[in-house]
Amino acid sequence: MSKSIALPEPAKTGSMSLEEALSLRRSRRDLAPGPVTLQQVSQILWAAQGITAKGKYRTAPSAGALYPIEIYLAAENVDALEPGLYHYTPQGHSLTLHAKGSLANKIAQAALGQGSLTRASATVIITAVMERTSKKYGERTDRYVAEEVGAIAQNIYLQVESLGLATVLIGAFSDDEVQDAIGISETPLAIMPVGRRAE
């Protein structure tokens, strides 16, 4: 079993207000070369699914607090992380190595060749275990999970903005090809490449 990698403690206060982050938020596809730090990765993953209270509640809402979402990080150029696919565990705020090596080209191919995915320092892949929600909510599952993914994506956008980095929400991809590229069985729902701004 892969060793757990503890992430730096995320900051709970910052230099940019929520209002400023909202006013500046943009989809930025042009990413510049260069690394992102483990602290930045930690902050982004915490914004996506971090634990906020009572050992359970998270930064994004979830219908019935069932949390069907899983977060993966494809690291390409992250300080202190070897290239590979990592799974984020909110409890304990840590990463587990899922597969070694660069996955940028495979992920980009699965996403219709979108160039931002080959230039990203790291890519956040949002997946869902639909059964966690469907066992309680049945036919409303798709709606509730989509709402949750939207909240997570906006959290990532705002956190990336406050860090001075760039991202874009990608939904154009082949589910089967993403599953094959990263070796998972969950349903892939969104991909967000992250990197330095090209300005």
C-alpha positions as a Markdown table, in Angstrom:
| # | Residue | x | y | z |
|---|---|---|---|---|
| 1 | Met | 0.0 | 0.0 | 0.0 |
| 2 | Ser | 1.3 | 3.5 | -0.9 |
| 3 | Lys | 2.5 | 5.7 | 1.9 |
| 4 | Ser | 0.4 | 8.7 | 2.9 |
| 5 | Ile | 2.0 | 12.1 | 2.2 |
| 6 | Ala | 1.0 | 14.7 | 4.7 |
| 7 | Leu | 0.2 | 18.1 | 3.2 |
| 8 | Pro | 1.2 | 21.4 | 4.7 |
| 9 | Glu | -1.5 | 23.0 | 6.9 |
| 10 | Pro | -3.8 | 25.1 | 4.8 |
| 11 | Ala | -4.2 | 28.8 | 5.6 |
| 12 | Lys | -7.6 | 29.9 | 6.9 |
| 13 | Thr | -7.0 | 33.6 | 6.3 |
| 14 | Gly | -5.5 | 35.3 | 3.3 |
| 15 | Ser | -4.5 | 38.6 | 1.7 |
| 16 | Met | -7.4 | 38.7 | -0.8 |
| 17 | Ser | -11.0 | 39.2 | 0.2 |
| 18 | Leu | -13.7 | 37.0 | -1.1 |
| 19 | Glu | -15.2 | 39.9 | -3.0 |
| 20 | Glu | -11.9 | 40.6 | -4.8 |
| 21 | Ala | -11.5 | 36.9 | -5.7 |
| 22 | Leu | -15.0 | 36.9 | -7.1 |
| 23 | Ser | -14.4 | 40.0 | -9.2 |
| 24 | Leu | -11.1 | 38.7 | -10.6 |
| 25 | Arg | -12.1 | 35.1 | -11.2 |
| 26 | Arg | -11.5 | 34.1 | -14.8 |
| 27 | Ser | -11.1 | 30.9 | -16.8 |
| 28 | Arg | -7.4 | 31.0 | -17.8 |
| 29 | Arg | -6.2 | 28.5 | -20.4 |
| 30 | Asp | -2.8 | 30.0 | -21.0 |
| 31 | Leu | -0.5 | 28.4 | -18.5 |
| 32 | Ala | 3.2 | 29.3 | -18.1 |
| 33 | Pro | 6.0 | 26.8 | -17.4 |
| 34 | Gly | 7.3 | 26.5 | -13.9 |
| 35 | Pro | 6.5 | 24.7 | -10.7 |
| 36 | Val | 3.7 | 25.2 | -8.2 |
| 37 | Thr | 4.5 | 24.7 | -4.6 |
| 38 | Leu | 3.2 | 21.9 | -2.3 |
| 39 | Gln | 1.7 | 24.7 | -0.1 |
| 40 | Gln | -0.3 | 25.9 | -3.1 |
| 41 | Val | -1.4 | 22.4 | -3.9 |
| 42 | Ser | -2.4 | 21.9 | -0.3 |
| 43 | Gln | -4.5 | 25.1 | -0.3 |
| 44 | Ile | -6.2 | 24.2 | -3.5 |
| 45 | Leu | -7.1 | 20.6 | -2.4 |
| 46 | Trp | -8.3 | 22.0 | 1.0 |
| 47 | Ala | -10.6 | 24.5 | -0.9 |
| 48 | Ala | -12.0 | 21.6 | -2.9 |
| 49 | Gln | -12.8 | 19.1 | -0.2 |
| 50 | Gly | -11.1 | 20.1 | 3.1 |
| 51 | Ile | -12.5 | 19.3 | 6.4 |
| 52 | Thr | -13.9 | 22.4 | 8.2 |
| 53 | Ala | -15.7 | 21.2 | 11.3 |
| 54 | Lys | -16.5 | 18.2 | 13.5 |
| 55 | Gly | -14.2 | 15.9 | 11.6 |
| 56 | Lys | -16.7 | 15.7 | 8.8 |
| 57 | Tyr | -18.1 | 18.8 | 7.2 |
| 58 | Arg | -16.2 | 20.2 | 4.2 |
| 59 | Thr | -15.6 | 23.3 | 2.3 |
| 60 | Ala | -18.2 | 22.4 | -0.3 |
| 61 | Pro | -21.8 | 21.3 | 0.5 |
| 62 | Ser | -23.0 | 17.8 | -0.1 |
| 63 | Ala | -26.5 | 16.5 | -0.2 |
| 64 | Gly | -27.1 | 14.5 | 3.0 |
| 65 | Ala | -23.4 | 15.0 | 3.9 |
| 66 | Leu | -22.8 | 11.8 | 1.8 |
| 67 | Tyr | -19.7 | 13.2 | 0.0 |
| 68 | Pro | -19.7 | 11.1 | -3.2 |
| 69 | Ile | -16.8 | 13.2 | -4.6 |
| 70 | Glu | -13.2 | 12.0 | -4.9 |
| 71 | Ile | -10.4 | 14.3 | -5.8 |
| 72 | Tyr | -7.2 | 13.2 | -7.7 |
| 73 | Leu | -4.2 | 15.3 | -8.4 |
| 74 | Ala | -2.0 | 14.6 | -11.5 |
| 75 | Ala | 1.3 | 16.2 | -10.5 |
| 76 | Glu | 3.6 | 17.3 | -13.3 |
| 77 | Asn | 5.7 | 20.1 | -11.8 |
| 78 | Val | 5.0 | 20.4 | -8.1 |
| 79 | Asp | 7.8 | 21.1 | -5.7 |
| 80 | Ala | 8.4 | 18.1 | -3.4 |
| 81 | Leu | 6.1 | 15.7 | -5.3 |
| 82 | Glu | 7.3 | 13.3 | -7.9 |
| 83 | Pro | 5.3 | 13.3 | -11.1 |
| 84 | Gly | 2.3 | 10.9 | -10.8 |
| 85 | Leu | -1.4 | 10.6 | -9.9 |
| 86 | Tyr | -2.3 | 11.2 | -6.2 |
| 87 | His | -5.6 | 10.7 | -4.4 |
| 88 | Tyr | -6.6 | 13.3 | -1.9 |
| 89 | Thr | -7.9 | 12.2 | 1.5 |
| 90 | Pro | -9.7 | 15.0 | 3.4 |
| 91 | Gln | -9.4 | 13.2 | 6.7 |
| 92 | Gly | -5.9 | 13.9 | 7.7 |
| 93 | His | -5.4 | 16.3 | 4.7 |
| 94 | Ser | -3.0 | 14.0 | 2.8 |
| 95 | Leu | -2.1 | 12.5 | -0.6 |
| 96 | Thr | -1.6 | 8.9 | -1.5 |
| 97 | Leu | 0.4 | 8.0 | -4.6 |
| 98 | His | -1.9 | 6.1 | -7.1 |
| 99 | Ala | 0.4 | 5.9 | -10.1 |
| 100 | Lys | 3.9 | 7.1 | -10.9 |
| 101 | Gly | 4.9 | 9.1 | -13.9 |
| 102 | Ser | 3.6 | 11.9 | -16.1 |
| 103 | Leu | -0.1 | 11.6 | -17.2 |
| 104 | Ala | -0.4 | 15.0 | -18.9 |
| 105 | Asn | -0.5 | 13.7 | -22.5 |
| 106 | Lys | -2.9 | 10.9 | -21.7 |
| 107 | Ile | -5.3 | 13.2 | -19.9 |
| 108 | Ala | -5.1 | 15.8 | -22.7 |
| 109 | Gln | -5.8 | 13.1 | -25.2 |
| 110 | Ala | -8.9 | 12.0 | -23.2 |
| 111 | Ala | -10.0 | 15.6 | -23.2 |
| 112 | Leu | -10.0 | 16.2 | -26.9 |
| 113 | Gly | -6.4 | 17.4 | -27.0 |
| 114 | Gln | -6.8 | 20.5 | -24.9 |
| 115 | Gly | -3.4 | 22.2 | -24.7 |
| 116 | Ser | -3.8 | 23.6 | -21.2 |
| 117 | Leu | -3.6 | 20.0 | -19.8 |
| 118 | Thr | -0.2 | 19.5 | -21.3 |
| 119 | Arg | 1.1 | 22.8 | -19.9 |
| 120 | Ala | -0.4 | 22.4 | -16.4 |
| 121 | Ser | 1.9 | 22.1 | -13.3 |
| 122 | Ala | -0.8 | 20.0 | -11.7 |
| 123 | Thr | -4.3 | 18.9 | -12.8 |
| 124 | Val | -7.2 | 18.4 | -10.4 |
| 125 | Ile | -9.6 | 15.6 | -11.5 |
| 126 | Ile | -13.0 | 15.5 | -9.8 |
| 127 | Thr | -14.8 | 12.1 | -9.8 |
| 128 | Ala | -17.8 | 10.7 | -8.1 |
| 129 | Val | -18.9 | 7.4 | -6.5 |
| 130 | Met | -22.5 | 7.9 | -7.5 |
| 131 | Glu | -23.8 | 5.0 | -5.2 |
| 132 | Arg | -23.0 | 7.0 | -2.1 |
| 133 | Thr | -25.7 | 9.5 | -3.1 |
| 134 | Ser | -28.1 | 7.2 | -5.0 |
| 135 | Lys | -28.6 | 4.9 | -2.1 |
| 136 | Lys | -30.5 | 7.7 | -0.3 |
| 137 | Tyr | -31.7 | 10.0 | -3.1 |
| 138 | Gly | -32.3 | 7.7 | -6.1 |
| 139 | Glu | -33.3 | 9.6 | -9.2 |
| 140 | Arg | -32.2 | 13.0 | -7.8 |
| 141 | Thr | -28.6 | 11.7 | -7.6 |
| 142 | Asp | -27.4 | 13.3 | -10.9 |
| 143 | Arg | -28.8 | 16.7 | -9.8 |
| 144 | Tyr | -27.3 | 16.6 | -6.3 |
| 145 | Val | -23.8 | 15.5 | -7.5 |
| 146 | Ala | -23.7 | 18.1 | -10.2 |
| 147 | Glu | -24.5 | 20.8 | -7.7 |
| 148 | Glu | -21.7 | 19.5 | -5.5 |
| 149 | Val | -19.2 | 19.5 | -8.3 |
| 150 | Gly | -20.2 | 23.1 | -9.2 |
| 151 | Ala | -19.5 | 24.2 | -5.7 |
| 152 | Ile | -16.2 | 22.5 | -5.6 |
| 153 | Ala | -15.1 | 23.9 | -8.9 |
| 154 | Gln | -16.0 | 27.4 | -7.8 |
| 155 | Asn | -14.0 | 26.9 | -4.6 |
| 156 | Ile | -11.0 | 25.9 | -6.7 |
| 157 | Tyr | -11.4 | 28.8 | -9.0 |
| 158 | Leu | -11.5 | 31.3 | -6.1 |
| 159 | Gln | -8.6 | 29.7 | -4.3 |
| 160 | Val | -6.5 | 29.6 | -7.4 |
| 161 | Glu | -7.3 | 33.3 | -8.1 |
| 162 | Ser | -6.2 | 34.2 | -4.6 |
| 163 | Leu | -2.9 | 32.4 | -5.1 |
| 164 | Gly | -2.2 | 34.2 | -8.3 |
| 165 | Leu | -2.3 | 31.1 | -10.3 |
| 166 | Ala | -4.5 | 30.0 | -13.3 |
| 167 | Thr | -7.1 | 27.3 | -14.0 |
| 168 | Val | -10.0 | 26.5 | -16.2 |
| 169 | Leu | -12.9 | 24.1 | -15.7 |
| 170 | Ile | -12.9 | 21.4 | -18.4 |
| 171 | Gly | -16.0 | 19.2 | -19.1 |
| 172 | Ala | -15.2 | 18.2 | -22.7 |
| 173 | Phe | -13.7 | 14.7 | -22.3 |
| 174 | Ser | -14.4 | 11.0 | -22.8 |
| 175 | Asp | -15.3 | 9.4 | -19.5 |
| 176 | Asp | -14.0 | 6.1 | -20.5 |
| 177 | Glu | -10.7 | 7.5 | -21.7 |
| 178 | Val | -10.2 | 9.5 | -18.5 |
| 179 | Gln | -10.9 | 6.4 | -16.5 |
| 180 | Asp | -8.3 | 4.5 | -18.6 |
| 181 | Ala | -5.8 | 7.3 | -18.4 |
| 182 | Ile | -5.7 | 7.5 | -14.7 |
| 183 | Gly | -6.8 | 4.0 | -13.7 |
| 184 | Ile | -10.0 | 4.7 | -11.8 |
| 185 | Ser | -13.5 | 3.3 | -11.9 |
| 186 | Glu | -15.4 | 6.3 | -10.5 |
| 187 | Thr | -17.3 | 8.6 | -12.8 |
| 188 | Pro | -15.1 | 11.6 | -13.9 |
| 189 | Leu | -17.0 | 14.8 | -13.8 |
| 190 | Ala | -14.6 | 17.7 | -14.2 |
| 191 | Ile | -10.9 | 18.4 | -14.9 |
| 192 | Met | -9.1 | 21.6 | -13.8 |
| 193 | Pro | -5.5 | 22.2 | -14.9 |
| 194 | Val | -3.5 | 24.5 | -12.6 |
| 195 | Gly | -0.4 | 26.4 | -13.3 |
| 196 | Arg | 1.3 | 29.7 | -13.4 |
| 197 | Arg | -0.3 | 32.5 | -15.3 |
| 198 | Ala | 1.0 | 33.3 | -18.8 |
| 199 | Glu | 1.1 | 37.1 | -18.7 |
